[in-house]
Amino acid sequence: MVERLRGSAGVAQRRRRLARTHGLCEMCLAAGRPEIATVVDHIVPLALGGSDEDSNTRNLCGAHHLEVTAEQFGHRAPIKARGVSRSGRPTAPDHPWNQRRD
């Protein structure tokens, strides 16, 4: 099993890896629409025998990370609902459910 860096060493490693693309998602950049990268993804997942070397990582946004991970592990990517919290409650302040009752 691959040992990952933890603590301040792990944070420094993540920052260094994100700096390679100035903190932008590599897949979004390739498509010409830059988005902020939130995940340092392992191209060959550690669970499938990949290494923790810089050459086996790429910077991805959350949406691309979900898509790639689902593809690699044979899962369907979850449907992302907009405008609702995890519990299903509407997040818009003007929604009737979020209005104060006098």
Order of alpha helices (4+ residues) and beta strands (2+ residues): alpha-alpha-beta-beta-alpha
